[in-house]
């Protein structure tokens, strides 16, 4: 009989218990023991849910206090030298210092860099490998969780990031692959310890096998895994791949000395026959048949028909799973109390996907009927592509001259990315409005007061281009989803973005349109309060798509075009209302890029076109900004240039400005204006004025000062006003200091 298992489970808790406990601990409101107790309770519930659904083994080691890659970084002793300064009270505080730059104990320090986990909206902490990097195993946390699961009666399957993927994800002073001989002994020791704990299977994730890997990396897999397999002969290794097809790496994956291989049959269903052909005589084949990155119910009838012959052939050697870890799904649909039954019937969160695996197992045994053919929405698309009209008539140089004449900004103009702190009072008022406890008029009056306060603070600080602060927005995508037809909004569909940061992606249920203006009222009100320009703030079409749960019955490109058409109406309404600087954020442009290079051009052809469509009709003197988050910008520089935004702001401070190199390249870099973030907003640390001046000097060596803007890394929603005020004041003073130096 086919077995069931998963690669990982959401760790935030059905009610975001982990987030609340983390933030309470950071504020000193609860003790470390209380925080640890919350984590233990979440793990207990996760394991019990897997057992209740009939899974053969429970995933252990998928829990993290901040990030699973950071778990491995501490497990292998990859702690940069700067974290040696300032003693901490515990290993957990050191962990949080690496993640945030600050913990309840220890001195503040520059946090680790953060970037996207492959093509998802999850962020991981980038390992920093020194030239003389050494490794030392400290696996107590993982072994303790194994014992914890076993004590609760579960068969534990530890989840470990493979050595090749771990090195690939890091940043090395030399060639990361050269560190493998030093790292492998730690993995050997780890596997021996796991085997000694009475475990029979361990899952080793190597998702880089879905990439276009250099030959040197492909060639090292076999000897590396021969070494690992020999270290603990009694331990069975399940090699897990996901997010992409394996293609030329498929024979390699199945030829390794592993007891089983997991493949993503959602992203690459066409590879199942080749996987069966390549399967070793005694190997297990784990098939990811449920979409671990979306919320639609699976088509169990389809998989019953496709897998029935395979189940008869393989029996217990066929394992059923989701395509990837369920980390990317909300936790439990039963927490949704307001969605109509018709919508609930089509959805499956993490807990429900566990049950779907059991249902599919029963179908393959002939114990149940398949039911519906597919639960995905089936509305036909109605919006035609209008991509012939996506170019602004004037070239950047002509537009820039008109914009400078209109705005008369000083050199190195200062601005922010858009959002300001969402205070407890603001969240409370928003909740009261949603619950019907206050009127819409009272709610809007409070929002106007928040906007007025944001404008007042910015004018006192001396910023040059202001923002309204986005007090009305709960989230940069969810807010727009609430204003657009075609989206459904959940009450508790939270997923982890990084650390304690959770987002609630809207679900695209049908065709998308804009019934009325979404932001004009708030931007116009903010502009009425000041003589300085106020930016209109929009989330771009590609990001709204990539940060929503998309339809599966039409192409992503068609959904994106529908969003772009709605946003173009909003852009033109903002312009007509006198808003002459409009920021259309595309932080998710990079994460939507397929992992295989051969698929890049198709993606960029429609993604770039959709962005340009939103702003192709504005006047030349209207300045279009965009913003992008941590990313490998070198790989997508041509697409970024093709966006043709007048000004782009990027996150660069956390990488010590290394991401800036793509924009200042010898081949031209970014030809328009650019605002590299000069301080990290994800850390509570307040940057010193002289530190920012030095950073600006360094930036000005790479970017012509006449094209340079000064801004933080990202929005300030998650910070408090004390941190924001001090940081922005130092930023403005640093810009003024460099202006004086340049003038002299």
C-alpha positions, 0 to 999 in steps of 0.5 A: 500500500502506498505510504503518505508523508510530507516534506514540512509543515507550517510552523507559525501556528493556526493562530500565529502563536509563534509570531506573537510569542517571538515578538513578546520575547523580543520586547521582554514581555515573556521569558525564554522559557515561555517562548520555548513552551509555545514552540513545543506546543506548536510542534506537538500539534503539528505532529499530532495533525500528521499522525491523525491524518494517517501519515507514516512518519512525521516531519521533524526539524522543519520547525524554526524560531526564525528560518530553517537555513539559519537553523543549519547555519548555527548547527554547523557553526557558521557564525561571522566574526562580528557576532563574537562581540557582545556576550549573549545569555543563550544560544537562542539569543545568538540565533536572534542576533544573527537574524535581526541584529538584536536580541534581548541580550548581547550588543546590537550588530549588523544582521545577516543578509536576507533573500528569497527562498528560490522562487517563493515569497519566503525569505531565508538568512544567507550564510556567510562563509569566510575564506578560512571557514571552519565547521563544527557540529552542534545538533542538540536542537534537532536531536532534542526534537527527534526525542520529543517526537518519539516521546509522543509516540511518533515515527520521526523523519528528520528534515535536513537541508543537503550539503550542496544546497546549503553551500549554494545558498550561502555567500562565500569569499571564494568558491563555496564548493571548495568548502564541501570537504570541510562541511561533509564530516559534519553531515556524516556526524549528524547522520550518525547521531540521527541513526543513533537516535533510532531513526530509520529515514532522514529527508535531505533536501537538495532543491538545487537539482532543479536548477541549471547547475554548473558541471562542477556542482553536478559532478560532486553530488555522487562522491559526496553522497557516497560519503554520506551513505557510508557514514550511517549505513542503517539510515535511509536517505530520502533525497527531496527535490522541488520547485522545478523539473529535474530534466538533465539532473533526473538520472543523477538524482536517482543514481545517487546512493539514496533509498528514495527520491521525491519529485515535484509532480505539480511543477513537472508532472511530465517527469513522472514516467522518466522517474519511474524508469530511473527508479532503482530496484529498491528505491522509494519514489515520493511523488508530490501530487498536491500543490504545496504552494496554493490553496486549491483542493487537489484533483484526487480523481486524476491522481487516482487514475494516474497512480493506480498502476504505479501503486500496484507496481511499487506498493509501499515503495510509492510515497504520496506527498505534497509538492514541497513543504507546506510552509507556503500554505496557511495552516488550517481551513477550519479557522475560516469562519466567514467564507461562504460554504461554496468557497470553502468547498474548493479550498485546502490549507495545510491541515486539509492537505494532510487529509487529502493525502489520506483520501488519495491513499484510500482511493488507490486502495479502492476504499472510496470514490474520487468525487469531483474531477477538480475543485479549481475555479473554472470561470473563463477569462474575459480580459483580452491582452492589450500589450501593443500599447505599453511604451511611454512615447518619450525616452527617459532623458526627455522625461527626466528634464521635464521632471526636474523642471517640475519638481526642483528637488535638491541633489540626493533627494530624500524619500521613504519607500511608502509605509510608516509604523502601524501602531497598536491604536491603528490596528485596534481601530481597523479591527473595530471597523471590520467588526462593525464597532465603529462607523466608516466615517469614524474610521476614515476620520482616524485614518486622516489623523494618521496621515496628517501626523505622518505628513507632519513628521516628514516635514519636521524631518526634512524629507524632500518627497513625502508619502502618506504612510499607508495607514489604510492598508493592512498589507501591500497586496491584500489591501488591493485585493480587497478593492478589486473584484475577482479576489477572495479574502480570508480571515486567517490565511496567514503564511510566513514571509520571514521570522515573525513576519506573516502575510495573508495572500488574497485568493484569485477566484475569478476575473479581475477588475477595478470597480472604483478608485482605490488610493486616490482619496488618501493620496489627494488628502495627503497632498493637500496638507503640504507643498512638497510632492507626495508619492502615490503608492501602488503595488504593481501587477506582477507583485499582486499576482505573485503574492496572491494565491493564483487561479489554476484554470488560466495562465498567470500571464492572463491574470497579470494582464487583468490586474495591470488593466485595473492598475492603469485606471488607478494610475491615470486617476492619481495623475488627474488628481494632481499626484505627479510622482507615482510609485508602482512597487514590484518587489516580487518581480524576481521571485516569479522568475522560473528556476530554469533559464530556458523559461525566463524569456517567456516570463519576462516578456509578459511580466515587464509588459504588464508593468509598462502597461500600467504607466504607459499613458502618463504624461512625461513630467509624471515621475514613475518610481518602482521598488524591489526587494532583496534579489539577485539583480544581476540575473534580471538586470535586462528586465529591470532596465526594460521596466523603464521606471524613472526611479528605482529603489532597491534593498541593498544595506543588508548586503553591505551594498553588494547588490548595488554592483548590478546597478553600477555595472561597467556595461551600463547598469541601470540607466535611469535614477536609483535609490539604494537603501542606505539602512536596513529596516528589518533590524531595530538598530538605529543607524548612526549619522556618520555610518550613513555618510560613509555609506553614501560616499561609497554609493556615490562612487558607483552611481552618478550623484545626479541620478542618486536618491537617498532612502531606507531599504524598504517600508517602515510598517514593522518599525516603531516611531522612535526607531523611524524618527531617529533613523530618518533624521540621521538619513536626512542629515547624512544626505545634507552632509554629502550634498555639501561635500559634493558642492564643495 
